[in-house]
Amino acid sequence: MKILLTNDDGIEAPGIRALHRALEGLGDVTTIAPYTVQSATSHGVTFNEPMMIHSSTMPDGSVGHAVDGRPADCVKVALRSLWAELHGEGTLPDITISGMNSGANVGINVIYSGTVAAAVESAFLGVPSIAVSLHLGDRDSICYDRAAEIARVAIDRILVHPLDPHAVINVNVPRTETPDAPMPPIKVCAMNTAAGSGGYDKRTSPYGQTYYWAAGSGMEFMHTHPDTDVDSLMNRYLTVTPLEFDLTDHPRVQGWRERLEG
């Protein structure tokens, strides 16, 4: 199996390096990820600036490729150019894995996530993808390697089943704070669609200018529906959510046709 590994925290982030180690034996991993941290950049892409490519040594000694751009850029460059240069014309990876992100991507955060955007971009271009994120608790006790091992179990179970070329699977690992943390139960669930409830702190700079600083952890929501990804992750399940990128509101298409085309 040929695997494209990417993320949004940057190629030097602990999550992608732990996941790289955990993927050993699954297939041949090629890492093409952002050069710098690109969290919460959603599906932004670069048009008016050059995207320089840098090299980075991965945990197994292989060469990773760091793109000076956003997560979706990395996947576009990978699938449209770099992969063919590295592996031969006409070739593509069998799967793209995006992560492991430092922080959960559940609920409305899926919309903002660069991790998920990279996975979605891959599916746009016909390569199925899995986004992997880790719910953080105390940052001083994060066990990335164990979390990546847990993610690998979910990835293996997903890949037992054939994936459509445009499939996107969003995986979130619950807080993992010890090397012997037990394997959590897997729950397939829908995305919670409530808005975030985090606000902004109003502050004053040393020069007297007013500015606003985002407050909260990003994991507070106006409400949480039972058995959704947010609720399940908070209850220490490993959540699996299939996503789609067609934003058409299909049930209302005919109603709008009747209103506007008549």
PASEBA-1860 file (N, C-alpha, C; in nm, 3 decimals):
! residues 262
1> MKILLTND> 0.084/-0.120/0.000/0.000/0.000/0.000/0.088/0.124/0.000 ~ 0.051/0.221/-0.085/0.121/0.348/-0.092/0.041/0.453/-0.014 ~ 0.106/0.516/0.083/0.037/0.606/0.175/0.096/0.746/0.164 ~ 0.009/0.846/0.145/0.049/0.987/0.158/0.013/1.031/0.299 ~ 0.112/1.076/0.375/0.090/1.125/0.511/0.107/1.275/0.513 ~ 0.009/1.345/0.569/0.013/1.490/0.577/-0.049/1.535/0.709 ~ -0.059/1.666/0.731/-0.122/1.716/0.854/-0.144/1.866/0.841 ~ -0.180/1.932/0.952/-0.187/2.079/0.950/-0.100/2.142/1.059
9> DGIEAPGI> -0.042/2.060/1.147/0.043/2.113/1.254/0.187/2.135/1.210 ~ 0.219/2.097/1.088/0.356/2.111/1.040/0.433/1.980/1.047 ~ 0.530/1.968/0.960/0.600/1.841/0.944/0.683/1.801/1.067 ~ 0.715/1.898/1.153/0.794/1.867/1.273/0.707/1.839/1.395 ~ 0.576/1.841/1.379/0.486/1.826/1.494/0.494/1.685/1.552 ~ 0.476/1.671/1.684/0.485/1.539/1.745/0.378/1.442/1.696 ~ 0.261/1.492/1.660/0.153/1.404/1.617/0.182/1.332/1.487 ~ 0.235/1.404/1.389/0.262/1.340/1.260/0.378/1.242/1.273
17> RALHRALE> 0.472/1.272/1.360/0.587/1.184/1.377/0.546/1.056/1.451 ~ 0.459/1.070/1.549/0.408/0.951/1.618/0.326/0.864/1.522 ~ 0.244/0.928/1.440/0.163/0.852/1.347/0.250/0.785/1.240 ~ 0.355/0.854/1.198/0.450/0.795/1.102/0.507/0.665/1.159 ~ 0.545/0.667/1.287/0.599/0.546/1.350/0.492/0.437/1.359 ~ 0.370/0.477/1.390/0.263/0.379/1.408/0.221/0.314/1.277 ~ 0.247/0.380/1.165/0.207/0.326/1.035/0.307/0.224/0.980 ~ 0.416/0.202/1.052/0.516/0.106/1.006/0.450/-0.030/0.981
25> GLGDVTTI> 0.478/-0.086/0.866/0.424/-0.216/0.831/0.295/-0.211/0.754 ~ 0.227/-0.095/0.753/0.103/-0.083/0.678/0.129/-0.065/0.529 ~ 0.237/0.004/0.497/0.271/0.030/0.358/0.387/0.127/0.350 ~ 0.415/0.173/0.228/0.521/0.270/0.204/0.466/0.410/0.227 ~ 0.524/0.482/0.323/0.473/0.615/0.362/0.558/0.723/0.297 ~ 0.491/0.816/0.228/0.554/0.937/0.177/0.493/1.055/0.250 ~ 0.575/1.134/0.317/0.525/1.246/0.397/0.540/1.376/0.319 ~ 0.427/1.443/0.298/0.425/1.574/0.233/0.330/1.660/0.316
33> APYTVQSA> 0.387/1.750/0.395/0.311/1.821/0.497/0.355/1.967/0.502 ~ 0.278/2.052/0.572/0.315/2.194/0.578/0.450/2.218/0.646 ~ 0.518/2.320/0.601/0.647/2.358/0.658/0.630/2.421/0.795 ~ 0.519/2.493/0.814/0.490/2.560/0.941/0.351/2.522/0.989 ~ 0.318/2.559/1.112/0.187/2.528/1.168/0.077/2.598/1.088 ~ -0.026/2.521/1.049/-0.136/2.574/0.969/-0.271/2.536/1.029 ~ -0.277/2.532/1.161/-0.401/2.493/1.228/-0.514/2.591/1.196 ~ -0.635/2.536/1.182/-0.757/2.615/1.162/-0.753/2.698/1.035
41> TSHGVTFN> -0.675/2.656/0.935/-0.674/2.728/0.807/-0.780/2.675/0.711 ~ -0.856/2.577/0.757/-0.965/2.521/0.680/-0.916/2.479/0.541 ~ -0.992/2.514/0.436/-0.958/2.465/0.302/-0.893/2.574/0.216 ~ -0.824/2.665/0.280/-0.754/2.769/0.204/-0.644/2.711/0.116 ~ -0.625/2.773/0.000/-0.517/2.733/-0.090/-0.441/2.858/-0.134 ~ -0.322/2.838/-0.185/-0.230/2.946/-0.221/-0.228/2.965/-0.372 ~ -0.247/3.089/-0.418/-0.242/3.118/-0.560/-0.136/3.221/-0.597 ~ -0.111/3.317/-0.510/-0.029/3.432/-0.548/0.108/3.436/-0.482
49> EPMMIHSS> 0.148/3.326/-0.420/0.280/3.318/-0.358/0.346/3.185/-0.396 ~ 0.478/3.184/-0.407/0.545/3.056/-0.436/0.538/2.964/-0.316 ~ 0.532/2.836/-0.342/0.533/2.737/-0.235/0.666/2.662/-0.242 ~ 0.758/2.702/-0.156/0.889/2.639/-0.153/0.878/2.501/-0.091 ~ 0.964/2.410/-0.131/0.968/2.274/-0.079/1.096/2.255/0.001 ~ 1.082/2.206/0.123/1.196/2.183/0.212/1.200/2.035/0.248 ~ 1.317/1.988/0.286/1.333/1.848/0.327/1.333/1.837/0.479 ~ 1.281/1.724/0.529/1.281/1.697/0.672/1.300/1.547/0.691
57> TMPDGSVG> 1.383/1.509/0.785/1.407/1.367/0.811/1.297/1.312/0.901 ~ 1.233/1.205/0.856/1.124/1.143/0.931/1.180/1.038/1.027 ~ 1.097/0.986/1.119/1.148/0.894/1.223/1.218/0.770/1.169 ~ 1.179/0.723/1.050/1.244/0.603/0.996/1.365/0.636/0.909 ~ 1.404/0.764/0.905/1.517/0.806/0.824/1.481/0.847/0.684 ~ 1.357/0.828/0.645/1.315/0.870/0.510/1.306/1.021/0.502 ~ 1.303/1.072/0.381/1.296/1.216/0.359/1.151/1.258/0.346 ~ 1.109/1.350/0.433/0.979/1.411/0.421/0.990/1.541/0.344
65> HAVDGRPA> 0.879/1.583/0.286/0.878/1.702/0.200/0.784/1.805/0.264 ~ 0.838/1.918/0.302/0.762/2.024/0.369/0.728/2.132/0.268 ~ 0.600/2.159/0.253/0.551/2.258/0.158/0.521/2.388/0.231 ~ 0.571/2.497/0.179/0.547/2.627/0.239/0.408/2.676/0.197 ~ 0.306/2.609/0.249/0.168/2.639/0.214/0.074/2.579/0.315 ~ -0.053/2.572/0.280/-0.156/2.523/0.369/-0.176/2.371/0.350 ~ -0.254/2.309/0.438/-0.273/2.164/0.424/-0.332/2.122/0.290 ~ -0.434/2.193/0.243/-0.491/2.157/0.113/-0.388/2.176/0.001
73> DCVKVALR> -0.303/2.280/0.014/-0.195/2.298/-0.082/-0.105/2.175/-0.089 ~ -0.071/2.123/0.029/0.020/2.007/0.035/-0.035/1.891/-0.044 ~ -0.164/1.866/-0.028/-0.225/1.752/-0.097/-0.237/1.781/-0.247 ~ -0.275/1.903/-0.283/-0.283/1.939/-0.426/-0.147/1.926/-0.493 ~ -0.044/1.980/-0.430/0.091/1.970/-0.486/0.135/1.824/-0.491 ~ 0.103/1.749/-0.386/0.142/1.609/-0.383/0.078/1.531/-0.497 ~ -0.053/1.540/-0.510/-0.123/1.456/-0.606/-0.111/1.506/-0.749 ~ -0.087/1.635/-0.766/-0.077/1.690/-0.901/0.066/1.695/-0.953
81> SLWAELHG> 0.165/1.692/-0.864/0.304/1.708/-0.910/0.403/1.618/-0.837 ~ 0.416/1.635/-0.705/0.526/1.572/-0.633/0.520/1.419/-0.636 ~ 0.401/1.363/-0.625/0.392/1.217/-0.621/0.447/1.155/-0.749 ~ 0.412/1.213/-0.863/0.463/1.161/-0.990/0.614/1.176/-0.999 ~ 0.667/1.287/-0.949/0.812/1.307/-0.951/0.883/1.204/-0.863 ~ 0.818/1.169/-0.751/0.881/1.077/-0.657/0.860/0.930/-0.694 ~ 0.743/0.900/-0.751/0.705/0.759/-0.768/0.674/0.719/-0.911 ~ 0.676/0.814/-1.003/0.654/0.779/-1.143/0.525/0.836/-1.198
89> EGTLPDIT> 0.528/0.873/-1.325/0.410/0.930/-1.390/0.294/0.831/-1.386 ~ 0.175/0.887/-1.366/0.054/0.805/-1.366/0.025/0.733/-1.237 ~ 0.109/0.755/-1.134/0.086/0.688/-1.006/0.022/0.782/-0.905 ~ -0.049/0.723/-0.810/-0.112/0.796/-0.701/-0.103/0.709/-0.575 ~ -0.113/0.770/-0.459/-0.121/0.688/-0.337/-0.252/0.609/-0.334 ~ -0.253/0.505/-0.255/-0.376/0.428/-0.233/-0.465/0.495/-0.129 ~ -0.403/0.567/-0.036/-0.476/0.630/0.074/-0.397/0.753/0.120 ~ -0.469/0.857/0.158/-0.408/0.971/0.226/-0.450/0.967/0.372
97> ISGMNSGA> -0.353/0.981/0.462/-0.382/0.990/0.605/-0.334/1.126/0.653 ~ -0.424/1.202/0.713/-0.394/1.338/0.757/-0.396/1.343/0.909 ~ -0.282/1.374/0.970/-0.276/1.380/1.116/-0.142/1.328/1.166 ~ -0.134/1.303/1.290/-0.236/1.309/1.393/-0.238/1.451/1.451 ~ -0.354/1.514/1.442/-0.365/1.651/1.486/-0.361/1.663/1.638 ~ -0.298/1.768/1.688/-0.297/1.799/1.832/-0.423/1.877/1.865 ~ -0.527/1.806/1.898/-0.656/1.867/1.926/-0.764/1.798/1.846 ~ -0.879/1.780/1.909/-0.989/1.709/1.843/-1.045/1.790/1.727
105> NVGINVIY> -1.095/1.720/1.628/-1.169/1.783/1.518/-1.306/1.717/1.509 ~ -1.394/1.763/1.598/-1.531/1.714/1.604/-1.625/1.833/1.600 ~ -1.753/1.805/1.574/-1.851/1.911/1.568/-1.816/2.013/1.460 ~ -1.849/2.137/1.487/-1.827/2.243/1.387/-1.680/2.266/1.357 ~ -1.592/2.218/1.446/-1.449/2.232/1.421/-1.404/2.160/1.295 ~ -1.483/2.063/1.251/-1.453/1.995/1.125/-1.445/2.096/1.010 ~ -1.529/2.199/1.017/-1.531/2.300/0.911/-1.403/2.383/0.910 ~ -1.350/2.412/1.028/-1.233/2.497/1.039/-1.101/2.422/1.021
113> SGTVAAAV> -1.106/2.292/1.032/-0.985/2.211/1.045/-0.903/2.201/0.917 ~ -0.775/2.232/0.928/-0.684/2.206/0.817/-0.656/2.059/0.800 ~ -0.658/1.984/0.911/-0.639/1.839/0.905/-0.747/1.774/0.819 ~ -0.872/1.809/0.847/-0.983/1.754/0.769/-0.979/1.807/0.626 ~ -0.943/1.934/0.608/-0.938/1.990/0.473/-0.838/1.915/0.385 ~ -0.725/1.877/0.442/-0.628/1.800/0.364/-0.688/1.667/0.321 ~ -0.761/1.602/0.411/-0.826/1.477/0.376/-0.932/1.497/0.269 ~ -1.010/1.604/0.282/-1.114/1.633/0.184/-1.053/1.662/0.047
121> ESAFLGVP> -0.944/1.738/0.045/-0.878/1.769/-0.082/-0.835/1.641/-0.153 ~ -0.782/1.546/-0.077/-0.743/1.419/-0.136/-0.864/1.349/-0.198 ~ -0.975/1.346/-0.126/-1.095/1.281/-0.179/-1.148/1.354/-0.301 ~ -1.140/1.489/-0.304/-1.174/1.564/-0.425/-1.103/1.505/-0.546 ~ -0.975/1.475/-0.525/-0.888/1.435/-0.635/-0.885/1.285/-0.656 ~ -0.973/1.212/-0.588/-0.990/1.072/-0.618/-0.909/0.975/-0.537 ~ -0.848/1.021/-0.427/-0.774/0.931/-0.338/-0.845/0.930/-0.203 ~ -0.897/0.816/-0.158/-0.969/0.812/-0.031/-0.878/0.854/0.084
129> SIAVSLHL> -0.939/0.900/0.192/-0.857/0.961/0.298/-0.915/0.935/0.435 ~ -0.824/0.943/0.533/-0.860/0.932/0.674/-0.794/1.047/0.749 ~ -0.874/1.128/0.818/-0.821/1.234/0.904/-0.816/1.181/1.047 ~ -0.706/1.207/1.116/-0.687/1.156/1.252/-0.653/1.272/1.346 ~ -0.727/1.282/1.456/-0.702/1.389/1.553/-0.707/1.332/1.695 ~ -0.638/1.399/1.785/-0.628/1.357/1.925/-0.688/1.463/2.016 ~ -0.785/1.423/2.097/-0.842/1.512/2.197/-0.738/1.536/2.307 ~ -0.706/1.661/2.332/-0.603/1.694/2.429/-0.664/1.723/2.565
137> GDRDSICY> -0.599/1.675/2.667/-0.633/1.712/2.804/-0.520/1.798/2.857 ~ -0.450/1.749/2.956/-0.334/1.818/3.011/-0.218/1.804/2.913 ~ -0.172/1.915/2.860/-0.067/1.910/2.758/0.064/1.853/2.811 ~ 0.080/1.850/2.941/0.203/1.795/2.998/0.200/1.642/3.007 ~ 0.085/1.582/2.977/0.075/1.437/2.990/0.017/1.371/2.865 ~ 0.047/1.427/2.750/0.000/1.369/2.624/0.093/1.256/2.584 ~ 0.038/1.140/2.556/0.118/1.027/2.509/0.087/1.007/2.360 ~ 0.162/1.079/2.277/0.136/1.074/2.134/0.158/0.935/2.076
145> DRAAEIAR> 0.261/0.866/2.120/0.288/0.735/2.062/0.175/0.636/2.089 ~ 0.123/0.635/2.212/0.012/0.545/2.241/-0.113/0.587/2.164 ~ -0.138/0.717/2.155/-0.253/0.764/2.077/-0.242/0.721/1.932 ~ -0.121/0.728/1.876/-0.101/0.686/1.737/-0.122/0.536/1.721 ~ -0.082/0.459/1.822/-0.107/0.314/1.817/-0.258/0.287/1.817 ~ -0.331/0.362/1.897/-0.477/0.347/1.901/-0.537/0.386/1.766 ~ -0.488/0.496/1.709/-0.535/0.538/1.578/-0.508/0.431/1.473 ~ -0.391/0.366/1.483/-0.356/0.262/1.387/-0.457/0.147/1.390
153> VAIDRILV> -0.505/0.112/1.508/-0.607/0.007/1.517/-0.731/0.047/1.438 ~ -0.774/0.172/1.455/-0.892/0.220/1.382/-0.865/0.221/1.232 ~ -0.746/0.268/1.192/-0.712/0.273/1.050/-0.714/0.132/0.991 ~ -0.655/0.036/1.060/-0.654/-0.102/1.011/-0.796/-0.154/0.993 ~ -0.882/-0.124/1.089/-1.020/-0.175/1.080/-1.097/-0.107/0.967 ~ -1.069/0.021/0.945/-1.133/0.090/0.832/-1.088/0.031/0.700 ~ -0.958/0.005/0.687/-0.902/-0.037/0.560/-0.931/-0.183/0.526 ~ -0.989/-0.256/0.620/-1.038/-0.390/0.587/-1.145/-0.383/0.479
161> HPLDPHAV> -1.216/-0.270/0.477/-1.330/-0.253/0.386/-1.289/-0.162/0.270 ~ -1.330/-0.194/0.147/-1.295/-0.110/0.032/-1.351/0.032/0.050 ~ -1.269/0.131/0.017/-1.311/0.271/0.026/-1.335/0.326/-0.113 ~ -1.445/0.398/-0.127/-1.470/0.471/-0.251/-1.358/0.572/-0.272 ~ -1.317/0.600/-0.397/-1.209/0.697/-0.420/-1.234/0.833/-0.359 ~ -1.360/0.869/-0.336/-1.393/1.001/-0.282/-1.435/0.995/-0.135 ~ -1.401/0.887/-0.068/-1.439/0.871/0.073/-1.349/0.953/0.164 ~ -1.409/1.011/0.268/-1.338/1.081/0.374/-1.387/1.026/0.507
169> INVNVPRT> -1.296/0.976/0.590/-1.331/0.924/0.721/-1.259/1.007/0.826 ~ -1.336/1.059/0.921/-1.279/1.143/1.026/-1.271/1.064/1.157 ~ -1.149/1.047/1.209/-1.123/0.968/1.328/-1.073/1.060/1.439 ~ -1.130/1.045/1.558/-1.084/1.121/1.674/-1.053/1.027/1.788 ~ -0.931/1.037/1.840/-0.884/0.954/1.951/-0.909/1.029/2.082 ~ -0.970/0.966/2.181/-0.991/1.035/2.309/-0.860/1.060/2.382 ~ -0.865/1.142/2.485/-0.746/1.178/2.560/-0.662/1.055/2.594 ~ -0.535/1.061/2.564/-0.444/0.947/2.586/-0.324/1.000/2.662
177> ETPDAPMP> -0.315/0.967/2.788/-0.219/1.034/2.877/-0.116/0.940/2.938 ~ -0.124/0.810/2.907/-0.027/0.715/2.959/0.011/0.616/2.850 ~ 0.131/0.562/2.855/0.174/0.465/2.753/0.093/0.336/2.751 ~ 0.025/0.305/2.862/-0.054/0.183/2.869/-0.204/0.211/2.864 ~ -0.242/0.327/2.812/-0.384/0.361/2.802/-0.458/0.253/2.724 ~ -0.573/0.207/2.773/-0.644/0.098/2.705/-0.701/0.144/2.571 ~ -0.722/0.047/2.484/-0.788/0.073/2.357/-0.933/0.112/2.382 ~ -0.974/0.232/2.342/-1.113/0.272/2.366/-1.207/0.203/2.268
185> PIKVCAMN> -1.333/0.190/2.303/-1.430/0.136/2.208/-1.450/0.233/2.092 ~ -1.476/0.177/1.976/-1.499/0.259/1.856/-1.648/0.285/1.842 ~ -1.683/0.410/1.811/-1.823/0.443/1.784/-1.832/0.521/1.653 ~ -1.914/0.472/1.561/-1.941/0.544/1.437/-2.056/0.639/1.465 ~ -2.037/0.767/1.440/-2.137/0.866/1.481/-2.138/0.985/1.386 ~ -2.245/1.060/1.394/-2.262/1.179/1.312/-2.192/1.299/1.376 ~ -2.172/1.400/1.296/-2.109/1.524/1.340/-2.211/1.609/1.417 ~ -2.172/1.658/1.534/-2.253/1.754/1.608/-2.252/1.887/1.533
193> TAAGSGGY> -2.369/1.947/1.513/-2.377/2.066/1.427/-2.404/2.196/1.501 ~ -2.394/2.196/1.632/-2.415/2.320/1.707/-2.295/2.413/1.695 ~ -2.321/2.542/1.699/-2.214/2.642/1.694/-2.128/2.635/1.819 ~ -2.004/2.675/1.806/-1.918/2.687/1.923/-1.964/2.800/2.012 ~ -1.938/2.786/2.141/-1.983/2.888/2.236/-1.868/2.974/2.287 ~ -1.747/2.949/2.242/-1.633/3.029/2.286/-1.643/3.172/2.238 ~ -1.600/3.264/2.322/-1.605/3.406/2.288/-1.467/3.464/2.270 ~ -1.455/3.593/2.298/-1.328/3.665/2.281/-1.304/3.755/2.401
201> DKRTSPYG> -1.181/3.759/2.445/-1.141/3.853/2.549/-1.102/3.985/2.483 ~ -1.158/4.094/2.533/-1.122/4.227/2.484/-1.003/4.278/2.566 ~ -0.897/4.316/2.499/-0.775/4.357/2.567/-0.723/4.487/2.508 ~ -0.625/4.542/2.576/-0.562/4.665/2.530/-0.412/4.642/2.517 ~ -0.356/4.677/2.404/-0.213/4.658/2.381/-0.133/4.763/2.458 ~ -0.001/4.743/2.471/0.082/4.844/2.538/0.076/4.981/2.472 ~ 0.032/4.984/2.345/0.022/5.112/2.273/-0.117/5.172/2.278 ~ -0.205/5.108/2.359/-0.339/5.163/2.378/-0.440/5.117/2.276
209> QTYYWAAG> -0.404/5.024/2.188/-0.497/4.975/2.088/-0.580/4.859/2.143 ~ -0.707/4.857/2.105/-0.795/4.749/2.145/-0.777/4.629/2.052 ~ -0.772/4.511/2.112/-0.767/4.390/2.029/-0.846/4.280/2.100 ~ -0.874/4.174/2.026/-0.953/4.064/2.078/-0.873/3.934/2.068 ~ -0.881/3.852/2.172/-0.809/3.726/2.177/-0.910/3.613/2.198 ~ -0.906/3.513/2.111/-1.001/3.402/2.121/-0.990/3.334/2.257 ~ -1.103/3.314/2.323/-1.106/3.252/2.455/-1.170/3.114/2.445 ~ -1.139/3.030/2.539/-1.196/2.896/2.541/-1.105/2.794/2.474
217> SGMEFMHT> -1.143/2.669/2.488/-1.062/2.559/2.435/-1.098/2.520/2.293 ~ -1.207/2.574/2.242/-1.256/2.532/2.111/-1.345/2.409/2.118 ~ -1.364/2.356/2.237/-1.446/2.236/2.254/-1.572/2.265/2.334 ~ -1.613/2.392/2.339/-1.740/2.427/2.401/-1.839/2.458/2.289 ~ -1.962/2.404/2.303/-2.062/2.418/2.197/-2.194/2.464/2.258 ~ -2.278/2.528/2.174/-2.406/2.578/2.222/-2.492/2.464/2.278 ~ -2.485/2.350/2.215/-2.547/2.230/2.270/-2.483/2.108/2.205 ~ -2.500/1.995/2.268/-2.440/1.871/2.220/-2.548/1.765/2.212
225> HPDTDVDS> -2.569/1.713/2.092/-2.668/1.608/2.074/-2.611/1.473/2.119 ~ -2.692/1.391/2.181/-2.645/1.258/2.223/-2.597/1.175/2.103 ~ -2.494/1.098/2.128/-2.440/1.003/2.031/-2.375/1.068/1.909 ~ -2.355/1.200/1.911/-2.278/1.263/1.805/-2.129/1.251/1.837 ~ -2.046/1.302/1.744/-1.901/1.289/1.764/-1.854/1.361/1.892 ~ -1.909/1.478/1.921/-1.868/1.552/2.040/-1.905/1.474/2.167 ~ -2.030/1.433/2.175/-2.077/1.360/2.292/-1.999/1.229/2.311 ~ -1.974/1.159/2.203/-1.906/1.029/2.213/-1.760/1.046/2.252
233> LMNRYLTV> -1.695/1.146/2.195/-1.554/1.168/2.230/-1.540/1.207/2.377 ~ -1.631/1.291/2.425/-1.627/1.329/2.566/-1.649/1.209/2.659 ~ -1.716/1.108/2.608/-1.739/0.986/2.685/-1.633/0.880/2.657 ~ -1.522/0.924/2.601/-1.401/0.843/2.584/-1.416/0.732/2.481 ~ -1.499/0.756/2.379/-1.502/0.668/2.263/-1.401/0.716/2.160 ~ -1.352/0.625/2.079/-1.279/0.660/1.958/-1.385/0.679/1.850 ~ -1.398/0.802/1.801/-1.509/0.831/1.710/-1.467/0.819/1.565 ~ -1.558/0.767/1.484/-1.538/0.753/1.340/-1.659/0.815/1.271
241> TPLEFDLT> -1.634/0.915/1.187/-1.743/0.985/1.119/-1.714/0.993/0.970 ~ -1.794/0.927/0.886/-1.778/0.946/0.743/-1.828/1.085/0.703 ~ -1.751/1.154/0.621/-1.785/1.289/0.578/-1.808/1.293/0.427 ~ -1.875/1.397/0.381/-1.887/1.421/0.238/-1.862/1.568/0.211 ~ -1.820/1.599/0.088/-1.785/1.738/0.056/-1.886/1.804/-0.036 ~ -1.994/1.737/-0.070/-2.102/1.798/-0.147/-2.187/1.882/-0.052 ~ -2.181/2.014/-0.065/-2.252/2.104/0.026/-2.394/2.137/-0.021 ~ -2.437/2.076/-0.130/-2.572/2.101/-0.181/-2.677/2.058/-0.079
249> DHPRVQGW> -2.774/2.144/-0.056/-2.887/2.108/0.030/-2.991/2.038/-0.058 ~ -2.969/1.911/-0.084/-3.049/1.838/-0.183/-3.199/1.840/-0.155 ~ -3.245/1.824/-0.030/-3.390/1.825/-0.008/-3.459/1.955/-0.048 ~ -3.384/2.065/-0.055/-3.446/2.194/-0.087/-3.423/2.237/-0.231 ~ -3.352/2.159/-0.310/-3.325/2.198/-0.448/-3.454/2.215/-0.526 ~ -3.547/2.119/-0.517/-3.669/2.128/-0.595/-3.752/2.248/-0.554 ~ -3.758/2.276/-0.425/-3.833/2.393/-0.380/-3.777/2.522/-0.439 ~ -3.648/2.536/-0.447/-3.588/2.655/-0.506/-3.610/2.658/-0.658
257> RERLEG> -3.612/2.543/-0.721/-3.644/2.541/-0.865/-3.783/2.596/-0.889 ~ -3.877/2.552/-0.806/-4.015/2.598/-0.822/-4.027/2.747/-0.797 ~ -3.950/2.801/-0.703/-3.956/2.944/-0.671/-3.891/3.030/-0.779 ~ -3.783/2.984/-0.834/-3.700/3.072/-0.917/-3.702/3.040/-1.066 ~ -3.738/2.916/-1.102/-3.732/2.882/-1.245/-3.868/2.893/-1.313 ~ -3.973/2.918/-1.233/-4.107/2.922/-1.293/-4.139/3.056/-1.352
END
